């Protein structure tokens, strides 16, 4: 009976640690996204352009990208899908922020 309780406790702690790790990475990604949006808002003001709104990518969406200004890091993880943002100017010179999901690129070969 004691072995069963120990195994149950270990299983619970393992599941809890995965849940906390996932929640922790969500906070990290959220902080990264907010920091990017704040930096881009400040950049837009500094160059006299309108503050861009975040647009969430949809499959098949037509994009008008004339110049990439900034992208968020994707090297924070290997096996997780994470949010990322790309800020760009379109052919009219307007700033845009595109948010999309990407697999982390920090994988060892």
ABEGO torsion letter per residue (X at the ends): XAAAAAAAAAAAAAAAAAAAAAAAAAAAAAAAAAAAAAAAAAAAAAAGBBBBBBBBBBBGBBBBBABBABBBBAAABAABBBBBBBBBBBAAGBBBBBBBBBBBABBBX
